[in-house]
């Protein structure tokens, strides 16, 4: 089987896809991983890699991207045509070329690429999810910033989010379908169409973290995390790690705070107020005896060496922290991050979330000082998660279908 695995977004979005690609290749399939060029090293033995010229993370981190994100509702909508659509057209063309000969496409729900490619070439596809996005009455859409809206409200929230997304993006999607792929217009949300067709969904989340909703259909599978072991080691950090008690990790992934200098200052002051050492990633801090700034580092290797991890609540980072078995302080920015912050707290693996806009030295220190009472439950959950093999289960399902 020739399988194309499409990864869009940050490292946390790409690593799970790379894990699936490697497992498929290890079983003798011909596999191509399609992702931003910066992640070529994740492909691994036996996996072909096609770099995308469009890097969504670089676009969002750019000055133009930051201006667009901060432009307000009307500016955001206008920017879809002026900023996003030219890049999206290039991205769609690259994905089309990379996946044209595949027998099967594995694609995230974002962009509905699987459906577009299926309509163009006829190959089957599977939807990859990194958060539980299938409608249920048990909790609202992870993009909704509420713990619950009641059973009817929870289920309705999925339709509302999808309808709002299609209202904003539908015209652009149809222009790209016509101009790049030669396809006719879609009349409504592709997600609703996928559900009507019962397209199999693979959700790379552990049922120990989000119990499988009882009202999900049987074509939606909660497989467990798709973990990709880190390569190399922590040689450059070893001196700092061994010089004292386990430090606290602080890093917000691809999220860029509005005032990075102020946030960095509050973080360092909060660590010192709590009397802990820190490993800080992605913030402008200076190295000192108790604080070590770092660049790219494998979280699955680093997190087990930490006393606590402070992060933005991205799905991938949250999962890696839980697997490591250490408590987490989640500082969500937006999107599904508040959802993961609530889940960490509900599992007893960390204190209530600290939204990034409320981060101060005092608030951070208070949560760090409360961490000891979460250590036992987070360690127990980590032991259970490390036994799971979500990659194997997902690929078993792919081959079975």
C-alpha positions, 0 to 999 in steps of 0.5 A: 500500500502507498500511504501519504501521511499529511502533517500540518502545523507545529512539531506537536502536530507533526511528531504523531504523524511521523510516528504513524508513518514509521509504523506503517513503513516498518510493516512494509508499506510505502509511506510518504510523510508530507510536512514542513521542511523543518521536520525532515528529521522526523521521517525516519528509516523507510519513510519518504519525506516531501517538504512543504514550501509553506510553513504554517508555524513560520507564517504565524510567527512572522511579523505579517502573521502576528499583525494578522492575528492581532488585527481584530475580527474584521481585520482577521477576515480581510487577512484571510484573503490577503495573507492566508489565501495566497499561501494556502493556494501554494500549500494546496498545490504542494499537497496535491502533488505529493499525494496524487499517487497514494492508495490511502491518505491520512490527513488531519481534520484541519483543511479537510485535505482528505476529502478534497483529495478523495474527490479529485483522485478517488483514493480513500482517506482517514481523518487524524485528530489530536483532540476529541472533535467528534460531536458528543453530549458529554463535553463541548467542542474543545474549541469552546472555552466552557467545561460544560453546556449541558448535554444538549448544549454540548452536542450543539456546540460542535455544529456551531463551531463548524458552521462558524468556521465554514461561514468564515472560510467556505468561500476561500475553500471553494475558490481554492478547490476550483482554482487549484484542484479543479473541483466544484464547490462544497455546499456546506461543512466538509466535517458534516459530509465526512460524518454522513459518509462515515469516514473513519476517524483516528483520534490520537488521545488516550482514553485514560486522559479523555474517556471515550464518549458513549455516544460516539459512532463506531467509526471513531476510534480513540487509539491512545497517543502516537508517541515518537521516541526522541533522538539523541540525548540531553548532553548539553543540559546534563551539567545543569540537570545534575547540579541540583534538584530536578528543575521546572520546565517552562516553554510555550511551544510555537505560541508567542506571548504578546510581550515576550520580555515581560512574560520572561521576566515574570517567569524567572521571578516566579521560579525564584519566588517558588525557590525552584530551578528552571529550564526555559524554552522559547523566552528571552531569558539569560543563563544563570545559576538557577535558570537555563535557556534552551532551544530545540530539545526532545520533550519526551527525554527532558520531561521525565527529568523535570519536577514540573512542566509549565506549558501552553496546553497544546495537545502534543505537549500535554500528552508528552507531559502526562506520559512523563508522569510529572505534574503540569501547570498549563498556561493556555493561550487559545484554541483547544489549550483551555480544554487540555488545561481543564483535563490536566486539572480534572485528572489530578495531574496539576493545578487549575490552568493559569491563562497566559494573560493572567501569568504573573510571578505570584500566580506562577509561584503559587501554583508551583508551590502547590505541585507536591499534592499532584505528584502521586496521581501524575506519576500513576497516570504516567505509568499507565500511559507508558504501557499503551501503544497507540501507534500500533492500535492506529495502524492495526485499524488502518490495515484492517480497513 
